[in-house]
């Protein structure tokens, strides 16, 4: 990436030489160009929110920025990109969306997220730290910035306007108004699950902002819950890409001695999963152990240590459609499963996951299907 001050070598995480997707886009370039040309100082505490792969944090590392991200992959990409460009990781401060925000923010740079709810939560949490002199600039591609986005900045922080578009990117300029009194933060949000979905029917689910389908149960998960292998005996189960944890919680309720690992690359998701599990189970009444981990899939899970993996893989990486994440999840599942262990997957019919599963496991069984979704099972063979 070419910036006003340097040429940077950047990569996504995990790095894959076959991946043609860049670790930055025109909105990152536009923001950095504006900061260099505007003459605005980057003094005091500089906070970068929503940096996709650490491009902004790496470019601004000389100003000791504080990065706030919901993504484990972004955090690791930032570390790798800082090292790749000869910068010391100690020159920046890496925070997650579950950490306390800085008490004072003098420059707030916001890469607009896909989720309006996550943006709302982040701005509400940062609002008390923003003061009248804080420089607030948002950035995103034109298709990512809507009237609702601008209204959110204005409602929470103050008067807001946008720039002209450049390379299909746009900037957001917000002037903090100390007189603005934002509403209370509505997140996390809880709701009651519907009937007819197995052990979690009528139960409470808890969602932090930005978690997939935070205000209702998505139809793919609903279909999955109706066909999970309940009552198969105790063992170690993984809710892979756990989201709000409703699938893993269902497994725990169906078989109280089950050990469940909830794992996701989103800090918001893992916090939601833990809250959902806690509100629906009582470990003192015989429920097995639950572990909650933010990670890149099943990295760190010992080989041949898991009996069952349940997953609804994402097929988007920000705005890009890709099966790279699903493939990594399937490869990780095969490694972590014991011989005879099973991977259960729900996905849209058109994604063709059965082809990938046959390549990896040598088998794929159709468990259930409807007009839109399929539930597939793959079994790890003894020689794998």
C-alpha positions as CSV (number, residue, x, y, z in Angstrom):
1,X,0.0,0.0,0.0
2,X,1.3,3.4,-1.0
3,X,0.8,6.0,1.7
4,X,1.9,9.7,1.8
5,X,4.8,8.8,4.0
6,X,5.8,5.2,3.0
7,X,5.3,2.1,1.0
8,X,4.0,-0.6,3.2
9,X,4.0,-4.4,2.7
10,X,0.7,-5.7,4.0
11,X,-1.0,-9.1,4.1
12,X,-4.2,-10.6,5.6
13,X,-4.0,-13.2,8.3
14,X,-3.4,-16.1,8.1
15,X,-1.2,-15.2,5.2
16,X,-1.8,-17.3,2.0
17,X,0.2,-16.8,-1.1
18,X,-2.8,-17.9,-3.2
19,X,-5.1,-15.3,-1.7
20,X,-5.7,-12.5,-4.1
21,X,-7.6,-10.3,-1.6
22,X,-5.7,-7.2,-0.4
23,X,-5.2,-6.2,3.2
24,X,-6.4,-2.7,2.5
25,X,-8.8,-0.8,0.2
26,X,-9.4,2.7,-1.2
27,X,-11.1,3.8,2.0
28,X,-7.8,3.2,4.0
29,X,-5.9,5.1,1.3
30,X,-8.4,8.0,1.3
31,X,-8.2,8.5,5.1
32,X,-4.4,8.5,5.2
33,X,-4.3,10.9,2.3
34,X,-6.7,13.2,4.0
35,X,-4.8,13.1,7.3
36,X,-1.5,14.0,5.5
37,X,-3.1,16.8,3.4
38,X,-5.4,18.4,6.0
39,X,-2.6,19.6,8.3
40,X,-4.6,18.2,11.3
41,X,-2.2,17.1,14.0
42,X,-2.3,13.5,15.3
43,X,-1.4,14.6,18.8
44,X,-2.6,13.1,22.0
45,X,-4.4,9.7,22.1
46,X,-5.1,8.4,18.6
47,X,-7.8,5.6,18.5
48,X,-8.3,3.5,15.4
49,X,-11.6,1.6,15.4
50,X,-12.5,-1.2,13.0
51,X,-9.2,-1.5,11.2
52,X,-9.7,-4.4,8.9
53,X,-6.2,-6.0,8.7
54,X,-4.1,-3.5,10.5
55,X,-3.4,-1.3,7.5
56,X,-4.3,2.0,9.3
57,X,-2.6,1.0,12.6
58,X,0.6,0.0,10.7
59,X,0.6,3.2,8.7
60,X,0.1,5.4,11.8
61,X,2.3,3.5,14.2
62,X,4.6,6.5,14.6
63,X,1.7,8.2,16.4
64,X,1.3,5.3,18.9
65,X,-2.3,4.6,18.0
66,X,-4.7,2.5,20.1
67,X,-6.4,-0.1,17.9
68,X,-9.9,-1.4,18.9
69,X,-11.1,-4.5,17.0
70,X,-13.6,-7.2,17.3
71,X,-11.5,-9.6,15.2
72,X,-8.8,-11.9,16.4
73,X,-7.6,-12.2,12.7
74,X,-7.3,-8.4,12.5
75,X,-5.3,-8.4,15.8
76,X,-2.9,-11.0,14.5
77,X,-2.7,-9.4,11.0
78,X,-1.8,-6.1,12.7
79,X,1.0,-7.8,14.7
80,X,2.3,-9.5,11.5
81,X,2.1,-6.3,9.4
82,X,3.9,-4.2,12.0
83,X,6.7,-6.7,12.1
84,X,6.7,-7.0,8.3
85,X,7.3,-3.2,8.1
86,X,10.0,-3.1,10.8
87,X,7.7,-1.5,13.5
88,X,7.8,-2.5,17.1
89,X,4.5,-3.9,18.3
90,X,5.1,-2.0,21.6
91,X,4.6,1.2,19.6
92,X,0.8,0.6,19.4
93,X,-1.8,-0.6,21.9
94,X,-4.0,-3.4,20.8
95,X,-7.5,-3.6,22.5
96,X,-10.5,-5.7,21.7
97,X,-14.2,-4.6,21.8
98,X,-14.5,-6.3,25.2
99,X,-11.8,-4.1,26.7
100,X,-12.3,-0.8,28.5
101,X,-11.8,2.2,26.1
102,X,-9.2,4.9,26.7
103,X,-10.4,7.6,29.2
104,X,-9.5,10.4,26.7
105,X,-9.6,10.3,22.9
106,X,-8.1,13.1,21.0
107,X,-8.2,11.6,17.4
108,X,-10.9,9.1,16.6
109,X,-10.6,7.2,13.2
110,X,-13.4,4.9,12.4
111,X,-13.3,2.3,9.6
112,X,-17.1,1.8,9.2
113,X,-18.0,-1.8,10.0
114,X,-20.5,-3.9,8.1
115,X,-22.7,-4.0,11.2
116,X,-24.6,-0.8,12.1
117,X,-25.2,-2.3,15.6
118,X,-21.5,-2.7,16.2
119,X,-20.9,0.9,15.1
120,X,-23.6,2.0,17.5
121,X,-22.1,0.1,20.4
122,X,-18.5,1.3,19.7
123,X,-19.6,5.0,19.4
124,X,-21.7,4.8,22.6
125,X,-18.8,3.3,24.5
126,X,-16.3,5.9,23.2
127,X,-18.6,9.0,23.5
128,X,-17.7,9.7,27.2
129,X,-14.0,9.8,26.1
130,X,-14.5,12.2,23.2
131,X,-14.2,15.9,23.9
132,X,-15.0,19.1,22.0
133,X,-11.6,19.2,20.4
134,X,-11.5,15.6,19.3
135,X,-10.9,15.1,15.6
136,X,-13.4,12.4,14.4
137,X,-13.0,11.0,10.9
138,X,-14.7,7.9,9.5
139,X,-14.0,6.1,6.3
140,X,-15.6,3.4,4.2
141,X,-16.5,2.4,0.7
142,X,-19.5,4.3,-0.7
143,X,-21.7,1.1,-0.6
144,X,-20.9,0.8,3.2
145,X,-21.9,4.3,4.2
146,X,-25.7,5.0,4.4
147,X,-27.9,7.7,5.7
148,X,-28.4,5.6,8.8
149,X,-24.6,5.5,9.3
150,X,-24.4,9.3,9.3
151,X,-27.4,9.6,11.6
152,X,-25.7,7.4,14.1
153,X,-22.6,9.6,14.2
154,X,-24.8,12.6,14.6
155,X,-27.0,11.2,17.3
156,X,-24.2,10.0,19.4
157,X,-21.3,12.4,18.8
158,X,-22.5,15.6,17.0
159,X,-22.9,17.2,13.6
160,X,-21.8,15.0,10.7
161,X,-21.1,15.5,7.0
162,X,-19.4,13.5,4.2
163,X,-16.7,14.1,1.7
164,X,-16.9,13.7,-2.1
165,X,-16.3,10.1,-3.2
166,X,-12.9,9.1,-4.4
167,X,-12.2,5.7,-5.9
168,X,-15.6,4.6,-4.6
169,X,-14.6,5.5,-1.0
170,X,-15.9,8.3,1.2
171,X,-14.9,10.0,4.4
172,X,-17.2,11.0,7.3
173,X,-16.4,14.2,9.3
174,X,-18.0,14.6,12.7
175,X,-17.7,17.5,15.0
176,X,-18.2,16.4,18.7
177,X,-20.9,18.4,20.5
178,X,-20.6,18.3,24.3
179,X,-24.3,19.1,24.4
180,X,-25.3,15.8,22.8
181,X,-26.6,13.3,25.3
182,X,-26.7,9.8,23.6
183,X,-29.2,7.3,24.7
184,X,-28.3,4.3,26.9
185,X,-26.4,1.5,25.1
186,X,-29.0,-1.2,24.2
187,X,-26.3,-3.9,23.9
188,X,-26.1,-6.7,24.8
189,X,-29.5,-7.7,23.6
190,X,-31.5,-10.7,24.8
191,X,-34.5,-12.5,23.3
192,X,-36.4,-15.7,23.7
193,X,-35.9,-18.5,21.2
194,X,-38.9,-20.1,19.4
195,X,-40.3,-23.5,20.0
196,X,-39.6,-26.6,17.9
197,X,-35.8,-26.3,17.9
198,X,-34.8,-29.0,20.4
199,X,-33.3,-28.4,23.8
200,X,-33.0,-24.6,23.5
201,X,-36.7,-24.1,22.6
202,X,-38.0,-21.2,24.6
203,X,-34.6,-20.4,26.1
204,X,-32.9,-17.1,26.3
205,X,-30.1,-16.1,23.9
206,X,-27.8,-13.2,24.6
207,X,-26.1,-11.2,21.8
208,X,-23.4,-8.5,21.9
209,X,-23.5,-5.9,19.1
210,X,-22.2,-7.1,15.7
211,X,-23.0,-10.8,16.2
212,X,-24.7,-12.4,13.3
213,X,-28.5,-12.2,13.4
214,X,-28.3,-10.5,16.8
215,X,-32.0,-9.7,17.0
216,X,-33.5,-13.0,15.9
217,X,-32.5,-16.7,15.2
218,X,-31.3,-17.0,11.7
219,X,-33.0,-19.6,9.5
220,X,-29.9,-21.7,8.9
221,X,-29.2,-22.2,12.6
222,X,-32.8,-22.9,13.2
223,X,-32.7,-25.7,10.6
224,X,-29.4,-27.0,12.1
225,X,-30.9,-27.1,15.6
226,X,-33.7,-29.3,14.4
227,X,-31.3,-31.9,13.1
228,X,-28.3,-32.0,15.5
229,X,-27.2,-35.4,16.8
230,X,-28.7,-35.1,20.3
231,X,-28.4,-37.9,22.9
232,X,-25.2,-39.4,21.5
233,X,-23.5,-39.7,24.8
234,X,-20.9,-37.6,26.7
235,X,-17.8,-36.4,24.9
236,X,-16.0,-33.3,23.8
237,X,-18.0,-31.1,21.4
238,X,-16.9,-28.0,19.6
239,X,-19.2,-25.2,18.5
240,X,-16.9,-23.9,15.8
241,X,-17.7,-20.3,14.7
242,X,-20.0,-20.2,17.7
243,X,-21.7,-16.8,17.2
244,X,-24.1,-16.4,20.1
245,X,-23.4,-20.0,21.2
246,X,-26.9,-21.3,20.8
247,X,-25.7,-24.5,19.0
248,X,-23.2,-25.4,21.7
249,X,-25.7,-24.6,24.4
250,X,-28.2,-26.9,22.8
251,X,-25.5,-29.7,22.8
252,X,-24.8,-29.0,26.5
253,X,-28.5,-29.1,27.5
254,X,-29.1,-32.3,25.5
255,X,-26.2,-34.2,27.3
256,X,-25.3,-32.6,30.6
257,X,-21.9,-34.4,30.9
258,X,-20.7,-33.0,27.5
259,X,-17.7,-30.8,27.5
260,X,-18.3,-28.0,25.0
261,X,-15.7,-25.7,23.5
262,X,-17.1,-22.5,22.0
263,X,-14.7,-20.9,19.6
264,X,-14.9,-17.9,17.3
265,X,-12.6,-15.2,15.9
266,X,-15.0,-12.5,17.1
267,X,-14.6,-11.2,20.7
268,X,-18.2,-10.1,20.6
269,X,-19.3,-13.6,19.6
270,X,-17.4,-15.4,22.3
271,X,-18.7,-13.0,25.0
272,X,-22.3,-13.7,23.6
273,X,-21.8,-17.4,23.7
274,X,-20.6,-17.4,27.3
275,X,-23.5,-15.3,28.3
276,X,-26.0,-17.5,26.5
277,X,-24.5,-20.6,28.0
278,X,-24.4,-19.2,31.5
279,X,-28.0,-18.0,31.5
280,X,-29.3,-21.4,30.3
281,X,-27.1,-23.9,32.3
282,X,-26.1,-24.5,35.9
283,X,-22.7,-26.2,36.1
284,X,-23.3,-27.0,39.8
285,X,-26.2,-29.2,38.7
286,X,-24.1,-31.6,36.7
287,X,-23.4,-29.8,33.4
288,X,-20.0,-30.5,31.9
289,X,-17.2,-28.0,31.6
290,X,-17.5,-25.2,29.0
291,X,-14.5,-23.4,27.5
292,X,-14.7,-20.1,25.6
293,X,-11.9,-19.3,23.2
294,X,-11.2,-16.5,20.7
295,X,-9.0,-18.0,18.0
296,X,-8.5,-18.7,14.4
297,X,-10.7,-21.8,14.2
298,X,-9.3,-24.9,16.0
299,X,-5.7,-23.7,16.2
300,X,-4.3,-24.7,19.5
301,X,-6.8,-27.6,19.9
302,X,-4.8,-30.9,20.3
303,X,-5.0,-33.4,17.4
304,X,-7.4,-36.3,17.9
305,X,-9.0,-34.7,21.0
306,X,-12.6,-33.9,19.9
307,X,-15.6,-36.2,19.3
308,X,-17.9,-33.8,17.5
309,X,-17.6,-30.5,15.6
310,X,-20.7,-28.5,14.8
311,X,-20.4,-25.5,12.5
312,X,-22.3,-23.0,10.3
313,X,-19.3,-21.6,8.4
314,X,-19.3,-18.0,7.1
315,X,-18.8,-17.4,3.4
316,X,-18.0,-13.7,3.6
317,X,-14.8,-11.9,4.7
318,X,-16.0,-8.4,5.1
319,X,-17.4,-7.5,1.7
320,X,-15.7,-10.4,-0.2
321,X,-17.4,-13.7,-0.9
322,X,-14.9,-16.5,-0.2
323,X,-14.8,-20.1,1.0
324,X,-11.3,-19.7,2.5
325,X,-12.7,-19.5,6.1
326,X,-14.9,-22.6,5.6
327,X,-12.0,-24.6,4.2
328,X,-9.7,-23.7,7.1
329,X,-12.5,-24.7,9.5
330,X,-12.9,-28.1,7.8
331,X,-9.2,-28.8,7.8
332,X,-8.9,-27.8,11.4
333,X,-11.9,-30.1,12.3
334,X,-10.3,-33.1,10.6
335,X,-7.1,-32.6,12.5
336,X,-8.8,-32.1,15.9
337,X,-11.3,-34.9,15.6
338,X,-10.6,-38.4,17.0
339,X,-10.9,-41.3,14.5
340,X,-14.6,-41.9,14.2
341,X,-15.3,-38.3,15.3
342,X,-17.8,-36.4,13.2
343,X,-18.1,-33.0,11.6
344,X,-21.6,-31.7,11.2
345,X,-22.1,-28.7,8.9
346,X,-25.1,-26.6,7.9
347,X,-24.8,-24.4,4.8
348,X,-26.6,-23.0,1.8
349,X,-27.2,-25.7,-0.8
350,X,-25.3,-23.7,-3.5
351,X,-22.1,-23.6,-1.6
352,X,-21.3,-27.2,-2.4
353,X,-19.7,-28.1,0.9
354,X,-20.2,-31.8,0.2
355,X,-17.4,-31.6,-2.4
356,X,-14.9,-30.1,0.0
357,X,-15.8,-32.6,2.7
358,X,-15.3,-35.6,0.4
359,X,-11.9,-34.2,-0.6
360,X,-10.9,-33.9,3.0
361,X,-12.6,-36.8,4.8
362,X,-13.2,-39.1,1.9
363,X,-16.9,-39.1,2.8
364,X,-20.0,-36.8,3.1
365,X,-23.5,-37.8,4.2
366,X,-26.6,-35.7,3.6
367,X,-28.4,-35.6,7.0
368,X,-31.2,-33.2,6.1
369,X,-32.2,-30.7,3.4
370,X,-34.8,-28.2,2.5
371,X,-35.2,-25.7,-0.4
372,X,-32.3,-23.5,0.9
373,X,-30.1,-25.5,3.4
374,X,-28.3,-28.8,3.8
375,X,-27.0,-30.5,6.9
376,X,-24.0,-32.6,6.1
377,X,-21.9,-35.1,8.2
378,X,-18.3,-36.2,7.6
379,X,-16.6,-38.9,9.6
380,X,-12.8,-38.9,10.3
381,X,-11.4,-42.3,9.2
382,X,-8.8,-44.1,11.3
383,X,-6.0,-43.4,8.7
384,X,-6.6,-39.6,8.5
